[in-house]
Amino acid sequence: MQGLTASEAQARLRAEGFNELPRTGRRTIVGLILEVLREPMLLLLLAGGAIYFILGDLGEALLLLVLASISIVITIVQEARTERVLESLRDLTSPRALVIRAGERIRIPGREVVRGDLIVLSEGDRVAADASVVQCDDLLLDESLLTGESVPVRKQASPALEQPRAPHAGGDDQPFVFSGTLVVRGSGVAEVLSTGIRSEIGKIGQSLSALVTETPRLQQQTTRLVTMFAIASAIVIALTVLLYGIYRGGWLEGVLAGIALGMSMLPEEFPVVLTVFLAMGAWRISQARVLTRRASAIESLGAATVLCTDKTGTLTENRMTVARLVLPGGAQYTPGAAARPEPAFDPLIETGVLACVPEPFDPMEKALHSLGPGTATGRRLVQSYGLRHNLLAMSNVWRGNGDECVVAAKGAPEAIGSLCGMSAEELSELRARVDALAREGLRVLGVARATCAETSLPETQRGFAFRFCGLTGFADPLRPEVEGAVAECRSAGVRVVMITGDYPATASAIATRAGLDPRRVLTGADVEGMTDAELAQAAQGQTVFARIAPAQKLRIVNALKGAGEIVAMTGDGVNDAPSLKAAHIGIAMGGRGTDVAREASSIVLLDDDFGSIVKAVRLGRRIYDNLRKAMSFILAVHVPIAGLALLPLLTGMPLLFGPVHIAFLEMIIDPVCSLVFEAETEERDVMRRPPRAPDEPLLPRSLLVWSALQGGLALALTGGMMVTANSYGMPENEVRALTFFSLVLVIVSLIFVNRSFSTSLLEAFTRPNRTLAVIVVFVTAVLALSLAWPPAAELFRFGPLHADDLAITVAAAVVSLVLLELSKYPLRHRWPARAP
């Protein structure tokens, strides 16, 4: 074989390009910064800081800009770390290729392989391009990344006069090999048919560019929420200017006061809370070796209603193990169920190992070797008989210490039965046993043994007098964490749907062991005959999809999305990439996963632990719960702040709160929302309640009523205290101090009220949260300093407060706490499912 010349290869390389997939482009630090700055929530935060700066409120402007900067840094560091890890994973999967050029074998980078090259295939090689097999010897490939099938497939050379066939992965005795697949046994030579984007992997990669990733619902909801409050603020500004002008005659002062009041009402904390919560969530889940390429995906995962999962490498370990041994008499042994097999099984195990190559790549042969290590020690391999399309069995001849040789054969049970000269009745009984094992999802090989003299070896395997030793059943074992993870998904109301390219019997058996309890198994042919509505309805039940092609996976995901489901999709192969990108949340396996799958996903599991998905769901629900608590707190706090600013305009009292007071209140609100509520642990029922409805707003009516109740009570207590103190002739500075202290302490009481809606007040005080302790100590220290240190008292324009005054402020906080806690009981009964 001559292959291409160097000049021919260079010409084709220039004409057709490198053998690689076009990358979406690694996101640089500058690109990440621009991407983060395009977020509408962060833009609002920066705009708020700029407006405060224009108004001359430098402290407030710097506060907002610093908080925005911290959020940007957290997000960029997390995103950059993710990109670095993905790049290192990508580098590990770049194959090299052994090609024949001008009659010589040379090893070149896989990206330099061109159409027409002759590539040499050996055990352990990763195929560099799609190619047609021109010659092979017992060639077996693992094509699971394209088909989802864990069992390798046989290849045969393409006859020269045969009509050309369309290449497709999967199925035995095909003459095609595909880029990215793995040679597990044998050797061969193949002529490259297509490279780069023209390969099967490339076509799937190209199809990803046509899929558009949806904007996270949480981001859409928060944008609408801030817009609503911006409109409300504009109304308040107009009202303030009108009142100020009518009652006081100072229209210009009214404009400035209105702008200041409107800015104090704007929920500029919302973008801080959203950005920090998601960035901190990405950091927290990274501690469990889960990377988030898009931080909002964690929160979305918490809302998932359906988890579509691949079988091979996701639910299973993508490696074969010996799951059953069956003797000719019917006796069975299950490895792992008993400590050691009975001596009667020793000949079956020994013969099975001797029928393998000494250093196997084939996963089945590796499994047999692990069952009987050291069996071939002291023996010499004399001759091997490989698989042939007319006899699906292989044999090895071994010489020991004596003159007699041992012949070990394994292969398709019927082929082994034929070698053993079984009668029709015996073959029928053998088929029945094989069918019973197949219904359990096992792949079955027959094993036979013979003896002969080294000097009289026949030309074919049929020349030996074989004796049947038994059957060996293989299975791709379930990951140990899967059963518990599936059970937890079920308790959380998340349905798990298996979608695999494997055979129905195998898929059904794995699904049963995982706890999916399938009542129906649909194949790719069944899916083809269904409409999208029928497909979505079928997926609603306990259904397993088997023998599914990549395009059908994508169709199943889209049908579920069309039915209103929030779809999470897991996978590791190239065949999973389109459905990973189309799903609301794509989850790729980082260790076994392909570059294409990782690029298409929004979450990457670095340790391929299926249980990590449940951790991410739990964290997503915790983030959403805590986000609602923070939002409820923000809304409640803005009511008394705005009310106390408006009250002097309505009553004719002097304005008590200036920029320094508003800035201090904002310094409490922002850290509390961003840090205290973010650090809250999850509610007890977080994984025992169904996912929230996809169309449910971030702030439903029940939460708005709850926030208004809190804010209204806080305003009534503090405003009533301010009006009463003023009516009794208390000096302005003392009224300001009394009102401010009362408001701050009531705000602190609201923190405890909003920590949990489903537990008692006692737990709200005793549940650990270091950040909350720090905030409470900080607030207490600042309040004490503002009274005890004259410069601080002068800055805040506070008058002295006596012990009875301080007792009144504490009483206001206690009354607020008790009344709101008591109000939880009827509200909890009325709105039990969606508590803040």
Secondary structure, 3 states (H helix, E strand, C coil): CCEECHHHHHHHHHHHCCCCCCCCCCCCHHHHHHHHHCCHHHHHHHHHHHHHHHCCCHHHHHHHHHHHHHHHHHHHHHHHHHHHHHHHHHHHCCCEEEEEECCEEEEEEHHHCCCCCEEEECCCCECCCEEEEEEEEEEEEECHHHHCCCCCEEECCCCCCCCCCCCCCCCCCECEECCCCEEEEEEEEEEEEECHHHCHHHHHHHHHCCCCCCCCHHHHHHHHHHHHHHHHHHHHHHHHHHHHHHHHCCHHHHHHHHHHHHHHHCCCHHHHHHHHHHHHHHHHHHCCCEEECCCHHHHHHHCCCEEEECHHHHHECCCCEEEEEECCCCCEECECCECCCCHHHHHHHHHHHHCCCCCCCCHHHHHHHHHCCCCCCCCEEEEEECCECCECEEEEEEECCCCEEEEEEEECHHHHHHHCCCCHHHHHHHHHHHHHHHHCCCEEEEEEEEEEEHHHCCCCHHHCCCEEEEEEEEECCECCCHHHHHHHHHHCCCEEEEECCCCHHHHHHHHHHHCCCCCEEEEHHHHHCCCHHHHHHHHHCCEEEECCCHHHHHHHHHHHHHCCCCEEEEECCHHHHHHHHHCCEEEEECCCCCHHHHHHCCEEECCCCCHHHHHHHHHHHHHHHHHHHHHHHHHHHHHHHHHHHHHHHHHCCCCCCCHHHHHHHHHHHHHHHHHHCCCCCCCCCCCCCCCCCCCCCCCCHHHHHHHHHHHHHHHHHHHHHHHHHHHCCCCHHHHHHHHHHHHHHHHHHHHHHHHCCCCCHHHHHHCCCHHHHHHHHHHHHHHHHHHHCHHHHHHHCCCCCCHHHHHHHHHHHHHHHHHHHHHHHHHHHHCCCCCC
